[in-house]
Amino acid sequence: MYKVSAYFKNQTVIKYFVDQYEAIDFRDTVDAHYPLKVIFEEGVYPMHTFIINCWNSVMNYEHNPLRHIPDMNTRHMIMQVLAWMWCIVFGIMVGSWTVFSISAVAHVALIAGICITVGVFETARRKPDFFRLRSDGYHSVSRTRGHMWINGKKVELDPNDPGGEHE
């Protein structure tokens, strides 16, 4: 675990990191704001800090890899889907302690849930644009299709018109 401490005239900023490169990046960012002193430490820190960092690394959108997705609504939707998936995984797991075959399925579901979560986080970190529906900045699903159905008839949409919220 790494600790970066930055001492400014009116405040002190202390942040803990598991990843060395994120700690170095934060140190460089803080250093650009001209602190009086910056200290970079490597070592073990209290258990409560570890627990808080573990919680933040998954549940806090400012700390987990979904922070790389620029659209807040997309981040929220992905967190909701992951929460729903984990509810199902633990629901299967808790209800099947007495039967081995169901327990084996629960373990497979648990491992699959972990893999899916890691995959989504890695995709968000490496390719945040993957979660955009369109590249022109407009996120309406109906605009993505290029047409709408009105009273049972297909109406083609003008490709140059980004459309409004309510078409």
URSULWO-V89079 format. One record per run of one state. SS is the DSSP state (hx for helix, st for strand, lp for the rest). FROM is the first residue (numbers start at 1). LEN is the number of residues. Records with the same first field share a line. If there is no record, write none. Layout:
SS=FROM-LEN ; FROM-LEN
This chain:
lp=1-1 ; 8-4 ; 18-2 ; 32-5 ; 43-4 ; 60-5 ; 69-3 ; 95-5 ; 127-1 ; 132-9 ; 146-1 ; 151-2 ; 157-11
st=2-6 ; 12-6 ; 37-6 ; 147-4 ; 153-4
hx=20-12 ; 47-13 ; 65-4 ; 72-23 ; 100-27 ; 128-4 ; 141-5
